């Protein structure tokens, strides 16, 4: 197993990119806030009826609402 440390990564590689975090549960909350506090541009994707919309707004995160498709796509 390889362990990565701060010296092993280049944070500037993500600075010019937009990062999306889907969901704002315990992991989404931690990852979105950690990335934002590190200076990255983060958008959180949430369902319109999600109770997390208010939490993301209170944390002053950019968020977008998305809807699931009514039908599952059929794959051939």
N, CA, C and O atoms as a Tripos MOL2 file, in Angstrom:
@<TRIPOS>MOLECULE
protein
  304   303    76     0     0
PROTEIN
NO_CHARGES

@<TRIPOS>ATOM
      1 N           0.8440   -1.1720    0.0000 N.3       1 UNK1
      2 CA          0.0000    0.0000    0.0000 C.3       1 UNK1
      3 C           0.8920    1.2390    0.0000 C.2       1 UNK1
      4 O           1.8800    1.3140    0.7290 O.2       1 UNK1
      5 N           0.5190    2.2010   -0.8310 N.am      2 UNK2
      6 CA          1.2720    3.4470   -0.8970 C.3       2 UNK2
      7 C           0.5110    4.5350   -0.1640 C.2       2 UNK2
      8 O          -0.6890    4.7080   -0.3800 O.2       2 UNK2
      9 N           1.1860    5.2590    0.6910 N.am      3 UNK3
     10 CA          0.6030    6.3660    1.4440 C.3       3 UNK3
     11 C           1.0520    7.6690    0.7920 C.2       3 UNK3
     12 O           2.2380    7.8520    0.5150 O.2       3 UNK3
     13 N           0.1050    8.5740    0.5480 N.am      4 UNK4
     14 CA          0.4190    9.8610   -0.0520 C.3       4 UNK4
     15 C           0.4570   10.9430    1.0210 C.2       4 UNK4
     16 O          -0.3650   10.9570    1.9370 O.2       4 UNK4
     17 N           1.4150   11.8390    0.8950 N.am      5 UNK5
     18 CA          1.5830   12.9500    1.8200 C.3       5 UNK5
     19 C           1.4480   14.2670    1.0610 C.2       5 UNK5
     20 O           1.4050   14.2720   -0.1690 O.2       5 UNK5
     21 N           1.3820   15.3670    1.7780 N.am      6 UNK6
     22 CA          1.2380   16.6790    1.1520 C.3       6 UNK6
     23 C           2.3140   16.9330    0.0970 C.2       6 UNK6
     24 O           2.0340   17.5330   -0.9410 O.2       6 UNK6
     25 N           3.5180   16.4900    0.3510 N.am      7 UNK7
     26 CA          4.6170   16.7210   -0.5910 C.3       7 UNK7
     27 C           4.4490   15.9280   -1.8890 C.2       7 UNK7
     28 O           5.1240   16.2170   -2.8770 O.2       7 UNK7
     29 N           3.5590   14.9360   -1.8980 N.am      8 UNK8
     30 CA          3.3570   14.0890   -3.0670 C.3       8 UNK8
     31 C           2.3400   14.6430   -4.0650 C.2       8 UNK8
     32 O           2.1800   14.0850   -5.1510 O.2       8 UNK8
     33 N           1.6650   15.7060   -3.7220 N.am      9 UNK9
     34 CA          0.6090   16.2330   -4.5990 C.3       9 UNK9
     35 C           0.9280   17.6510   -5.0470 C.2       9 UNK9
     36 O           1.7170   18.3550   -4.4170 O.2       9 UNK9
     37 N           0.3100   18.0510   -6.1300 N.am     10 UNK10
     38 CA          0.4650   19.3960   -6.6580 C.3      10 UNK10
     39 C          -0.9040   20.0800   -6.6480 C.2      10 UNK10
     40 O          -1.6530   19.9480   -7.6150 O.2      10 UNK10
     41 N          -1.2560   20.8140   -5.5690 N.am     11 UNK11
     42 CA         -2.5810   21.4300   -5.4630 C.3      11 UNK11
     43 C          -2.9030   22.3950   -6.5960 C.2      11 UNK11
     44 O          -4.0740   22.5670   -6.9330 O.2      11 UNK11
     45 N          -1.9190   23.0140   -7.1790 N.am     12 UNK12
     46 CA         -2.1560   23.9750   -8.2520 C.3      12 UNK12
     47 C          -2.7590   23.3100   -9.4880 C.2      12 UNK12
     48 O          -3.3450   23.9990  -10.3230 O.2      12 UNK12
     49 N          -2.6320   22.0050   -9.6230 N.am     13 UNK13
     50 CA         -3.1800   21.2960  -10.7850 C.3      13 UNK13
     51 C          -4.7070   21.4120  -10.8440 C.2      13 UNK13
     52 O          -5.2790   21.3190  -11.9300 O.2      13 UNK13
     53 N          -5.3690   21.6090   -9.7230 N.am     14 UNK14
     54 CA         -6.8290   21.7220   -9.6950 C.3      14 UNK14
     55 C          -7.3210   23.1600   -9.6130 C.2      14 UNK14
     56 O          -8.5210   23.3930   -9.7590 O.2      14 UNK14
     57 N          -6.4590   24.1170   -9.3900 N.am     15 UNK15
     58 CA         -6.8800   25.5060   -9.1630 C.3      15 UNK15
     59 C          -7.6830   26.0760  -10.3320 C.2      15 UNK15
     60 O          -8.6360   26.8230  -10.1110 O.2      15 UNK15
     61 N          -7.3240   25.7450  -11.5490 N.am     16 UNK16
     62 CA         -8.0100   26.3240  -12.7060 C.3      16 UNK16
     63 C          -9.2480   25.5190  -13.1110 C.2      16 UNK16
     64 O          -9.8920   25.8460  -14.1080 O.2      16 UNK16
     65 N          -9.5800   24.4940  -12.3680 N.am     17 UNK17
     66 CA        -10.7010   23.6210  -12.7100 C.3      17 UNK17
     67 C         -11.8920   23.8600  -11.7950 C.2      17 UNK17
     68 O         -11.7390   24.2850  -10.6500 O.2      17 UNK17
     69 N         -13.0830   23.5800  -12.3200 N.am     18 UNK18
     70 CA        -14.2940   23.6050  -11.5020 C.3      18 UNK18
     71 C         -14.4930   22.1930  -10.9590 C.2      18 UNK18
     72 O         -14.3750   21.2150  -11.6970 O.2      18 UNK18
     73 N         -14.7950   22.0940   -9.6770 N.am     19 UNK19
     74 CA        -14.9650   20.7910   -9.0310 C.3      19 UNK19
     75 C         -16.4130   20.6530   -8.5970 C.2      19 UNK19
     76 O         -16.9620   21.5590   -7.9710 O.2      19 UNK19
     77 N         -17.0370   19.5250   -8.9240 N.am     20 UNK20
     78 CA        -18.4140   19.2610   -8.5230 C.3      20 UNK20
     79 C         -18.4290   18.1440   -7.4880 C.2      20 UNK20
     80 O         -17.7600   17.1230   -7.6490 O.2      20 UNK20
     81 N         -19.1900   18.3470   -6.4420 N.am     21 UNK21
     82 CA        -19.4190   17.3310   -5.4150 C.3      21 UNK21
     83 C         -20.9090   17.0100   -5.4700 C.2      21 UNK21
     84 O         -21.7420   17.8990   -5.2920 O.2      21 UNK21
     85 N         -21.2430   15.7560   -5.7130 N.am     22 UNK22
     86 CA        -22.6420   15.3670   -5.8250 C.3      22 UNK22
     87 C         -23.1170   14.8990   -4.4580 C.2      22 UNK22
     88 O         -22.6230   13.9070   -3.9210 O.2      22 UNK22
     89 N         -24.0730   15.6200   -3.9060 N.am     23 UNK23
     90 CA        -24.6040   15.3040   -2.5800 C.3      23 UNK23
     91 C         -23.9060   16.0980   -1.4980 C.2      23 UNK23
     92 O         -22.7550   16.5080   -1.6510 O.2      23 UNK23
     93 N         -24.6180   16.3100   -0.4030 N.am     24 UNK24
     94 CA        -24.0670   17.0920    0.7030 C.3      24 UNK24
     95 C         -24.3440   16.3870    2.0250 C.2      24 UNK24
     96 O         -24.7090   17.0140    3.0200 O.2      24 UNK24
     97 N         -24.1610   15.0560    2.0090 N.am     25 UNK25
     98 CA        -24.2410   14.2820    3.2450 C.3      25 UNK25
     99 C         -22.9430   14.4530    4.0120 C.2      25 UNK25
    100 O         -22.2450   15.4510    3.8320 O.2      25 UNK25
    101 N         -22.6150   13.5080    4.8500 N.am     26 UNK26
    102 CA        -21.4170   13.6600    5.6860 C.3      26 UNK26
    103 C         -20.1440   13.7570    4.8400 C.2      26 UNK26
    104 O         -19.2760   14.5770    5.1390 O.2      26 UNK26
    105 N         -20.0150   12.9450    3.8020 N.am     27 UNK27
    106 CA        -18.8120   12.9960    2.9600 C.3      27 UNK27
    107 C         -18.8180   14.2190    2.0530 C.2      27 UNK27
    108 O         -17.7940   14.8860    1.9030 O.2      27 UNK27
    109 N         -19.9650   14.5180    1.4470 N.am     28 UNK28
    110 CA        -20.0560   15.6820    0.5740 C.3      28 UNK28
    111 C         -19.7830   16.9720    1.3220 C.2      28 UNK28
    112 O         -19.1080   17.8650    0.8100 O.2      28 UNK28
    113 N         -20.3070   17.0680    2.5310 N.am     29 UNK29
    114 CA        -20.0760   18.2380    3.3890 C.3      29 UNK29
    115 C         -18.5810   18.4190    3.6260 C.2      29 UNK29
    116 O         -18.0410   19.5070    3.4250 O.2      29 UNK29
    117 N         -17.9180   17.3480    4.0530 N.am     30 UNK30
    118 CA        -16.4890   17.4300    4.3840 C.3      30 UNK30
    119 C         -15.6500   17.7510    3.1500 C.2      30 UNK30
    120 O         -14.7690   18.6080    3.2040 O.2      30 UNK30
    121 N         -15.9200   17.0700    2.0460 N.am     31 UNK31
    122 CA        -15.0960   17.2650    0.8590 C.3      31 UNK31
    123 C         -15.3200   18.6360    0.2220 C.2      31 UNK31
    124 O         -14.3640   19.2980   -0.1810 O.2      31 UNK31
    125 N         -16.5770   19.0600    0.1330 N.am     32 UNK32
    126 CA        -16.8640   20.3670   -0.4740 C.3      32 UNK32
    127 C         -16.2390   21.4980    0.3390 C.2      32 UNK32
    128 O         -15.6270   22.4040   -0.2260 O.2      32 UNK32
    129 N         -16.3890   21.4500    1.6420 N.am     33 UNK33
    130 CA        -15.8360   22.5220    2.4860 C.3      33 UNK33
    131 C         -14.3160   22.4850    2.5190 C.2      33 UNK33
    132 O         -13.6790   23.5380    2.5270 O.2      33 UNK33
    133 N         -13.7280   21.3130    2.5380 N.am     34 UNK34
    134 CA        -12.2790   21.1880    2.5390 C.3      34 UNK34
    135 C         -11.6980   21.7560    1.2440 C.2      34 UNK34
    136 O         -10.7290   22.5150    1.2780 O.2      34 UNK34
    137 N         -12.2860   21.3910    0.1100 N.am     35 UNK35
    138 CA        -11.7970   21.9070   -1.1690 C.3      35 UNK35
    139 C         -11.9720   23.4210   -1.2630 C.2      35 UNK35
    140 O         -11.0700   24.1220   -1.7220 O.2      35 UNK35
    141 N         -13.1220   23.9250   -0.8340 N.am     36 UNK36
    142 CA        -13.3620   25.3710   -0.8880 C.3      36 UNK36
    143 C         -12.3680   26.1170   -0.0040 C.2      36 UNK36
    144 O         -11.8140   27.1380   -0.4120 O.2      36 UNK36
    145 N         -12.1420   25.6080    1.2080 N.am     37 UNK37
    146 CA        -11.2010   26.2590    2.1150 C.3      37 UNK37
    147 C          -9.7630   26.2020    1.5950 C.2      37 UNK37
    148 O          -8.9170   27.0040    1.9900 O.2      37 UNK37
    149 N          -9.5000   25.2410    0.7020 N.am     38 UNK38
    150 CA         -8.1760   25.1370    0.0900 C.3      38 UNK38
    151 C          -8.0500   26.0330   -1.1320 C.2      38 UNK38
    152 O          -7.0090   26.0470   -1.7890 O.2      38 UNK38
    153 N          -9.1120   26.7870   -1.4420 N.am     39 UNK39
    154 CA         -9.0500   27.7440   -2.5320 C.3      39 UNK39
    155 C          -9.5990   27.2680   -3.8620 C.2      39 UNK39
    156 O          -9.4150   27.9410   -4.8760 O.2      39 UNK39
    157 N         -10.2680   26.1280   -3.8870 N.am     40 UNK40
    158 CA        -10.8170   25.6020   -5.1310 C.3      40 UNK40
    159 C         -12.2380   26.1000   -5.3590 C.2      40 UNK40
    160 O         -12.9380   26.4790   -4.4190 O.2      40 UNK40
    161 N         -12.6530   26.0920   -6.6270 N.am     41 UNK41
    162 CA        -13.9980   26.5010   -7.0090 C.3      41 UNK41
    163 C         -14.8910   25.2530   -6.9830 C.2      41 UNK41
    164 O         -14.7190   24.3520   -7.8040 O.2      41 UNK41
    165 N         -15.8420   25.2000   -6.0450 N.am     42 UNK42
    166 CA        -16.6410   23.9930   -5.8090 C.3      42 UNK42
    167 C         -18.1260   24.2960   -6.0140 C.2      42 UNK42
    168 O         -18.6250   25.3280   -5.5640 O.2      42 UNK42
    169 N         -18.8230   23.3890   -6.6950 N.am     43 UNK43
    170 CA        -20.2740   23.4340   -6.8360 C.3      43 UNK43
    171 C         -20.8230   22.1270   -6.3040 C.2      43 UNK43
    172 O         -20.2890   21.0590   -6.6040 O.2      43 UNK43
    173 N         -21.8870   22.2000   -5.5160 N.am     44 UNK44
    174 CA        -22.5250   21.0080   -4.9450 C.3      44 UNK44
    175 C         -23.7990   20.7310   -5.7320 C.2      44 UNK44
    176 O         -24.6200   21.6270   -5.9260 O.2      44 UNK44
    177 N         -23.9640   19.4940   -6.1830 N.am     45 UNK45
    178 CA        -25.1650   19.0890   -6.9060 C.3      45 UNK45
    179 C         -26.1630   18.4510   -5.9510 C.2      45 UNK45
    180 O         -25.8360   17.4900   -5.2540 O.2      45 UNK45
    181 N         -27.3960   18.9910   -5.9180 N.am     46 UNK46
    182 CA        -28.4190   18.5150   -4.9790 C.3      46 UNK46
    183 C         -29.7630   18.3630   -5.6770 C.2      46 UNK46
    184 O         -30.0470   19.0630   -6.6500 O.2      46 UNK46
    185 N         -30.5890   17.4470   -5.1800 N.am     47 UNK47
    186 CA        -31.9740   17.3560   -5.6570 C.3      47 UNK47
    187 C         -32.7360   18.5770   -5.1460 C.2      47 UNK47
    188 O         -32.4090   19.1060   -4.0830 O.2      47 UNK47
    189 N         -33.7430   19.0300   -5.8870 N.am     48 UNK48
    190 CA        -34.4870   20.2210   -5.4520 C.3      48 UNK48
    191 C         -35.1310   20.0670   -4.0790 C.2      48 UNK48
    192 O         -35.2070   21.0320   -3.3190 O.2      48 UNK48
    193 N         -35.5930   18.8660   -3.7570 N.am     49 UNK49
    194 CA        -36.2850   18.6670   -2.4780 C.3      49 UNK49
    195 C         -35.3420   18.2870   -1.3340 C.2      49 UNK49
    196 O         -35.7960   17.9930   -0.2280 O.2      49 UNK49
    197 N         -34.0540   18.2930   -1.5920 N.am     50 UNK50
    198 CA        -33.0760   17.8790   -0.5870 C.3      50 UNK50
    199 C         -33.0680   18.8340    0.6130 C.2      50 UNK50
    200 O         -33.1250   20.0530    0.4530 O.2      50 UNK50
    201 N         -32.9960   18.2610    1.8020 N.am     51 UNK51
    202 CA        -32.8880   19.0850    3.0100 C.3      51 UNK51
    203 C         -31.5040   19.7300    3.1090 C.2      51 UNK51
    204 O         -31.2960   20.6380    3.9140 O.2      51 UNK51
    205 N         -30.5760   19.2640    2.3040 N.am     52 UNK52
    206 CA        -29.2180   19.8100    2.3300 C.3      52 UNK52
    207 C         -29.0770   21.1240    1.5750 C.2      52 UNK52
    208 O         -28.0360   21.7730    1.6680 O.2      52 UNK52
    209 N         -30.1080   21.5330    0.8240 N.am     53 UNK53
    210 CA        -30.0440   22.8120    0.1040 C.3      53 UNK53
    211 C         -29.8040   23.9460    1.0970 C.2      53 UNK53
    212 O         -28.9610   24.8110    0.8600 O.2      53 UNK53
    213 N         -30.5410   23.9460    2.2020 N.am     54 UNK54
    214 CA        -30.3770   24.9920    3.2110 C.3      54 UNK54
    215 C         -28.9930   24.9370    3.8560 C.2      54 UNK54
    216 O         -28.4040   25.9750    4.1580 O.2      54 UNK54
    217 N         -28.4740   23.7210    4.0660 N.am     55 UNK55
    218 CA        -27.1460   23.5840    4.6770 C.3      55 UNK55
    219 C         -26.0540   24.1090    3.7470 C.2      55 UNK55
    220 O         -25.1310   24.7920    4.1890 O.2      55 UNK55
    221 N         -26.1640   23.7880    2.4600 N.am     56 UNK56
    222 CA        -25.1640   24.2620    1.4940 C.3      56 UNK56
    223 C         -25.2360   25.7880    1.3610 C.2      56 UNK56
    224 O         -24.2060   26.4550    1.2550 O.2      56 UNK56
    225 N         -26.4550   26.3350    1.3690 N.am     57 UNK57
    226 CA        -26.6100   27.7890    1.2880 C.3      57 UNK57
    227 C         -26.0340   28.4630    2.5320 C.2      57 UNK57
    228 O         -25.3870   29.5060    2.4340 O.2      57 UNK57
    229 N         -26.2680   27.8700    3.6950 N.am     58 UNK58
    230 CA        -25.7420   28.4350    4.9420 C.3      58 UNK58
    231 C         -24.2130   28.4110    4.9610 C.2      58 UNK58
    232 O         -23.5820   29.2810    5.5610 O.2      58 UNK58
    233 N         -23.6220   27.4140    4.3040 N.am     59 UNK59
    234 CA        -22.1610   27.3190    4.2360 C.3      59 UNK59
    235 C         -21.5990   28.2020    3.1220 C.2      59 UNK59
    236 O         -20.3910   28.2260    2.8850 O.2      59 UNK59
    237 N         -22.5010   28.9360    2.4360 N.am     60 UNK60
    238 CA        -22.1290   29.8330    1.3520 C.3      60 UNK60
    239 C         -21.4270   29.1170    0.2110 C.2      60 UNK60
    240 O         -20.5020   29.6530   -0.4000 O.2      60 UNK60
    241 N         -21.8770   27.8980   -0.0700 N.am     61 UNK61
    242 CA        -21.3690   27.1390   -1.2010 C.3      61 UNK61
    243 C         -22.2640   27.3770   -2.4100 C.2      61 UNK61
    244 O         -23.4640   27.6110   -2.2680 O.2      61 UNK61
    245 N         -21.6820   27.3180   -3.5810 N.am     62 UNK62
    246 CA        -22.4620   27.3520   -4.8080 C.3      62 UNK62
    247 C         -23.0980   25.9800   -4.9680 C.2      62 UNK62
    248 O         -22.4300   24.9600   -4.8010 O.2      62 UNK62
    249 N         -24.3810   25.9520   -5.2900 N.am     63 UNK63
    250 CA        -25.0180   24.6580   -5.5020 C.3      63 UNK63
    251 C         -25.9700   24.7410   -6.6770 C.2      63 UNK63
    252 O         -26.4640   25.8150   -7.0210 O.2      63 UNK63
    253 N         -26.2180   23.6030   -7.2850 N.am     64 UNK64
    254 CA        -27.1860   23.5300   -8.3710 C.3      64 UNK64
    255 C         -28.1480   22.3950   -8.0530 C.2      64 UNK64
    256 O         -27.7800   21.4050   -7.4220 O.2      64 UNK64
    257 N         -29.3720   22.5570   -8.4960 N.am     65 UNK65
    258 CA        -30.3890   21.5390   -8.2640 C.3      65 UNK65
    259 C         -30.5490   20.7240   -9.5290 C.2      65 UNK65
    260 O         -30.5670   21.2790  -10.6270 O.2      65 UNK65
    261 N         -30.6640   19.4370   -9.3920 N.am     66 UNK66
    262 CA        -30.8440   18.5600  -10.5440 C.3      66 UNK66
    263 C         -31.9630   17.5850  -10.2600 C.2      66 UNK66
    264 O         -32.2620   17.2730   -9.1080 O.2      66 UNK66
    265 N         -32.5660   17.1170  -11.3070 N.am     67 UNK67
    266 CA        -33.6500   16.1400  -11.1930 C.3      67 UNK67
    267 C         -33.2000   14.8200  -11.7920 C.2      67 UNK67
    268 O         -32.4560   14.7830  -12.7720 O.2      67 UNK67
    269 N         -33.6590   13.7550  -11.1930 N.am     68 UNK68
    270 CA        -33.4050   12.4440  -11.7630 C.3      68 UNK68
    271 C         -34.3460   12.2400  -12.9410 C.2      68 UNK68
    272 O         -35.4620   12.7600  -12.9430 O.2      68 UNK68
    273 N         -33.9030   11.4870  -13.9400 N.am     69 UNK69
    274 CA        -34.7940   11.2310  -15.0620 C.3      69 UNK69
    275 C         -35.9990   10.3970  -14.6180 C.2      69 UNK69
    276 O         -35.8960    9.5760  -13.7060 O.2      69 UNK69
    277 N         -37.1310   10.6170  -15.2680 N.am     70 UNK70
    278 CA        -38.3500    9.8780  -14.9110 C.3      70 UNK70
    279 C         -38.2180    8.3950  -15.2200 C.2      70 UNK70
    280 O         -38.7360    7.5540  -14.4860 O.2      70 UNK70
    281 N         -37.5350    8.0810  -16.2890 N.am     71 UNK71
    282 CA        -37.3360    6.6880  -16.6640 C.3      71 UNK71
    283 C         -35.8600    6.3950  -16.7300 C.2      71 UNK71
    284 O         -35.0410    7.2630  -17.0340 O.2      71 UNK71
    285 N         -35.5430    5.1620  -16.4400 N.am     72 UNK72
    286 CA        -34.1480    4.7630  -16.6160 C.3      72 UNK72
    287 C         -33.8820    4.6080  -18.0990 C.2      72 UNK72
    288 O         -34.7390    4.1260  -18.8400 O.2      72 UNK72
    289 N         -32.7090    5.0090  -18.5340 N.am     73 UNK73
    290 CA        -32.4110    4.8200  -19.9560 C.3      73 UNK73
    291 C         -32.2950    3.3400  -20.2970 C.2      73 UNK73
    292 O         -31.8720    2.5320  -19.4700 O.2      73 UNK73
    293 N         -32.6590    3.0070  -21.4740 N.am     74 UNK74
    294 CA        -32.4970    1.6200  -21.9290 C.3      74 UNK74
    295 C         -31.2200    1.5470  -22.7380 C.2      74 UNK74
    296 O         -31.0110    2.3310  -23.6640 O.2      74 UNK74
    297 N         -30.3890    0.6260  -22.3900 N.am     75 UNK75
    298 CA        -29.0980    0.4690  -23.0540 C.3      75 UNK75
    299 C         -29.1790   -0.7020  -24.0150 C.2      75 UNK75
    300 O         -29.7300   -1.7510  -23.6830 O.2      75 UNK75
    301 N         -28.6460   -0.5250  -25.1710 N.am     76 UNK76
    302 CA        -28.6810   -1.6220  -26.1480 C.3      76 UNK76
    303 C         -27.3570   -2.3480  -26.2010 C.2      76 UNK76
    304 O         -27.2050   -3.2990  -26.9670 O.2      76 UNK76
@<TRIPOS>BOND
     1     1     2 1
     2     2     3 1
     3     3     4 2
     4     3     5 am
     5     5     6 1
     6     6     7 1
     7     7     8 2
     8     7     9 am
     9     9    10 1
    10    10    11 1
    11    11    12 2
    12    11    13 am
    13    13    14 1
    14    14    15 1
    15    15    16 2
    16    15    17 am
    17    17    18 1
    18    18    19 1
    19    19    20 2
    20    19    21 am
    21    21    22 1
    22    22    23 1
    23    23    24 2
    24    23    25 am
    25    25    26 1
    26    26    27 1
    27    27    28 2
    28    27    29 am
    29    29    30 1
    30    30    31 1
    31    31    32 2
    32    31    33 am
    33    33    34 1
    34    34    35 1
    35    35    36 2
    36    35    37 am
    37    37    38 1
    38    38    39 1
    39    39    40 2
    40    39    41 am
    41    41    42 1
    42    42    43 1
    43    43    44 2
    44    43    45 am
    45    45    46 1
    46    46    47 1
    47    47    48 2
    48    47    49 am
    49    49    50 1
    50    50    51 1
    51    51    52 2
    52    51    53 am
    53    53    54 1
    54    54    55 1
    55    55    56 2
    56    55    57 am
    57    57    58 1
    58    58    59 1
    59    59    60 2
    60    59    61 am
    61    61    62 1
    62    62    63 1
    63    63    64 2
    64    63    65 am
    65    65    66 1
    66    66    67 1
    67    67    68 2
    68    67    69 am
    69    69    70 1
    70    70    71 1
    71    71    72 2
    72    71    73 am
    73    73    74 1
    74    74    75 1
    75    75    76 2
    76    75    77 am
    77    77    78 1
    78    78    79 1
    79    79    80 2
    80    79    81 am
    81    81    82 1
    82    82    83 1
    83    83    84 2
    84    83    85 am
    85    85    86 1
    86    86    87 1
    87    87    88 2
    88    87    89 am
    89    89    90 1
    90    90    91 1
    91    91    92 2
    92    91    93 am
    93    93    94 1
    94    94    95 1
    95    95    96 2
    96    95    97 am
    97    97    98 1
    98    98    99 1
    99    99   100 2
   100    99   101 am
   101   101   102 1
   102   102   103 1
   103   103   104 2
   104   103   105 am
   105   105   106 1
   106   106   107 1
   107   107   108 2
   108   107   109 am
   109   109   110 1
   110   110   111 1
   111   111   112 2
   112   111   113 am
   113   113   114 1
   114   114   115 1
   115   115   116 2
   116   115   117 am
   117   117   118 1
   118   118   119 1
   119   119   120 2
   120   119   121 am
   121   121   122 1
   122   122   123 1
   123   123   124 2
   124   123   125 am
   125   125   126 1
   126   126   127 1
   127   127   128 2
   128   127   129 am
   129   129   130 1
   130   130   131 1
   131   131   132 2
   132   131   133 am
   133   133   134 1
   134   134   135 1
   135   135   136 2
   136   135   137 am
   137   137   138 1
   138   138   139 1
   139   139   140 2
   140   139   141 am
   141   141   142 1
   142   142   143 1
   143   143   144 2
   144   143   145 am
   145   145   146 1
   146   146   147 1
   147   147   148 2
   148   147   149 am
   149   149   150 1
   150   150   151 1
   151   151   152 2
   152   151   153 am
   153   153   154 1
   154   154   155 1
   155   155   156 2
   156   155   157 am
   157   157   158 1
   158   158   159 1
   159   159   160 2
   160   159   161 am
   161   161   162 1
   162   162   163 1
   163   163   164 2
   164   163   165 am
   165   165   166 1
   166   166   167 1
   167   167   168 2
   168   167   169 am
   169   169   170 1
   170   170   171 1
   171   171   172 2
   172   171   173 am
   173   173   174 1
   174   174   175 1
   175   175   176 2
   176   175   177 am
   177   177   178 1
   178   178   179 1
   179   179   180 2
   180   179   181 am
   181   181   182 1
   182   182   183 1
   183   183   184 2
   184   183   185 am
   185   185   186 1
   186   186   187 1
   187   187   188 2
   188   187   189 am
   189   189   190 1
   190   190   191 1
   191   191   192 2
   192   191   193 am
   193   193   194 1
   194   194   195 1
   195   195   196 2
   196   195   197 am
   197   197   198 1
   198   198   199 1
   199   199   200 2
   200   199   201 am
   201   201   202 1
   202   202   203 1
   203   203   204 2
   204   203   205 am
   205   205   206 1
   206   206   207 1
   207   207   208 2
   208   207   209 am
   209   209   210 1
   210   210   211 1
   211   211   212 2
   212   211   213 am
   213   213   214 1
   214   214   215 1
   215   215   216 2
   216   215   217 am
   217   217   218 1
   218   218   219 1
   219   219   220 2
   220   219   221 am
   221   221   222 1
   222   222   223 1
   223   223   224 2
   224   223   225 am
   225   225   226 1
   226   226   227 1
   227   227   228 2
   228   227   229 am
   229   229   230 1
   230   230   231 1
   231   231   232 2
   232   231   233 am
   233   233   234 1
   234   234   235 1
   235   235   236 2
   236   235   237 am
   237   237   238 1
   238   238   239 1
   239   239   240 2
   240   239   241 am
   241   241   242 1
   242   242   243 1
   243   243   244 2
   244   243   245 am
   245   245   246 1
   246   246   247 1
   247   247   248 2
   248   247   249 am
   249   249   250 1
   250   250   251 1
   251   251   252 2
   252   251   253 am
   253   253   254 1
   254   254   255 1
   255   255   256 2
   256   255   257 am
   257   257   258 1
   258   258   259 1
   259   259   260 2
   260   259   261 am
   261   261   262 1
   262   262   263 1
   263   263   264 2
   264   263   265 am
   265   265   266 1
   266   266   267 1
   267   267   268 2
   268   267   269 am
   269   269   270 1
   270   270   271 1
   271   271   272 2
   272   271   273 am
   273   273   274 1
   274   274   275 1
   275   275   276 2
   276   275   277 am
   277   277   278 1
   278   278   279 1
   279   279   280 2
   280   279   281 am
   281   281   282 1
   282   282   283 1
   283   283   284 2
   284   283   285 am
   285   285   286 1
   286   286   287 1
   287   287   288 2
   288   287   289 am
   289   289   290 1
   290   290   291 1
   291   291   292 2
   292   291   293 am
   293   293   294 1
   294   294   295 1
   295   295   296 2
   296   295   297 am
   297   297   298 1
   298   298   299 1
   299   299   300 2
   300   299   301 am
   301   301   302 1
   302   302   303 1
   303   303   304 2
@<TRIPOS>SUBSTRUCTURE
     1 UNK1         2 RESIDUE 1 A UNK
     2 UNK2         6 RESIDUE 1 A UNK
     3 UNK3        10 RESIDUE 1 A UNK
     4 UNK4        14 RESIDUE 1 A UNK
     5 UNK5        18 RESIDUE 1 A UNK
     6 UNK6        22 RESIDUE 1 A UNK
     7 UNK7        26 RESIDUE 1 A UNK
     8 UNK8        30 RESIDUE 1 A UNK
     9 UNK9        34 RESIDUE 1 A UNK
    10 UNK10       38 RESIDUE 1 A UNK
    11 UNK11       42 RESIDUE 1 A UNK
    12 UNK12       46 RESIDUE 1 A UNK
    13 UNK13       50 RESIDUE 1 A UNK
    14 UNK14       54 RESIDUE 1 A UNK
    15 UNK15       58 RESIDUE 1 A UNK
    16 UNK16       62 RESIDUE 1 A UNK
    17 UNK17       66 RESIDUE 1 A UNK
    18 UNK18       70 RESIDUE 1 A UNK
    19 UNK19       74 RESIDUE 1 A UNK
    20 UNK20       78 RESIDUE 1 A UNK
    21 UNK21       82 RESIDUE 1 A UNK
    22 UNK22       86 RESIDUE 1 A UNK
    23 UNK23       90 RESIDUE 1 A UNK
    24 UNK24       94 RESIDUE 1 A UNK
    25 UNK25       98 RESIDUE 1 A UNK
    26 UNK26      102 RESIDUE 1 A UNK
    27 UNK27      106 RESIDUE 1 A UNK
    28 UNK28      110 RESIDUE 1 A UNK
    29 UNK29      114 RESIDUE 1 A UNK
    30 UNK30      118 RESIDUE 1 A UNK
    31 UNK31      122 RESIDUE 1 A UNK
    32 UNK32      126 RESIDUE 1 A UNK
    33 UNK33      130 RESIDUE 1 A UNK
    34 UNK34      134 RESIDUE 1 A UNK
    35 UNK35      138 RESIDUE 1 A UNK
    36 UNK36      142 RESIDUE 1 A UNK
    37 UNK37      146 RESIDUE 1 A UNK
    38 UNK38      150 RESIDUE 1 A UNK
    39 UNK39      154 RESIDUE 1 A UNK
    40 UNK40      158 RESIDUE 1 A UNK
    41 UNK41      162 RESIDUE 1 A UNK
    42 UNK42      166 RESIDUE 1 A UNK
    43 UNK43      170 RESIDUE 1 A UNK
    44 UNK44      174 RESIDUE 1 A UNK
    45 UNK45      178 RESIDUE 1 A UNK
    46 UNK46      182 RESIDUE 1 A UNK
    47 UNK47      186 RESIDUE 1 A UNK
    48 UNK48      190 RESIDUE 1 A UNK
    49 UNK49      194 RESIDUE 1 A UNK
    50 UNK50      198 RESIDUE 1 A UNK
    51 UNK51      202 RESIDUE 1 A UNK
    52 UNK52      206 RESIDUE 1 A UNK
    53 UNK53      210 RESIDUE 1 A UNK
    54 UNK54      214 RESIDUE 1 A UNK
    55 UNK55      218 RESIDUE 1 A UNK
    56 UNK56      222 RESIDUE 1 A UNK
    57 UNK57      226 RESIDUE 1 A UNK
    58 UNK58      230 RESIDUE 1 A UNK
    59 UNK59      234 RESIDUE 1 A UNK
    60 UNK60      238 RESIDUE 1 A UNK
    61 UNK61      242 RESIDUE 1 A UNK
    62 UNK62      246 RESIDUE 1 A UNK
    63 UNK63      250 RESIDUE 1 A UNK
    64 UNK64      254 RESIDUE 1 A UNK
    65 UNK65      258 RESIDUE 1 A UNK
    66 UNK66      262 RESIDUE 1 A UNK
    67 UNK67      266 RESIDUE 1 A UNK
    68 UNK68      270 RESIDUE 1 A UNK
    69 UNK69      274 RESIDUE 1 A UNK
    70 UNK70      278 RESIDUE 1 A UNK
    71 UNK71      282 RESIDUE 1 A UNK
    72 UNK72      286 RESIDUE 1 A UNK
    73 UNK73      290 RESIDUE 1 A UNK
    74 UNK74      294 RESIDUE 1 A UNK
    75 UNK75      298 RESIDUE 1 A UNK
    76 UNK76      302 RESIDUE 1 A UNK
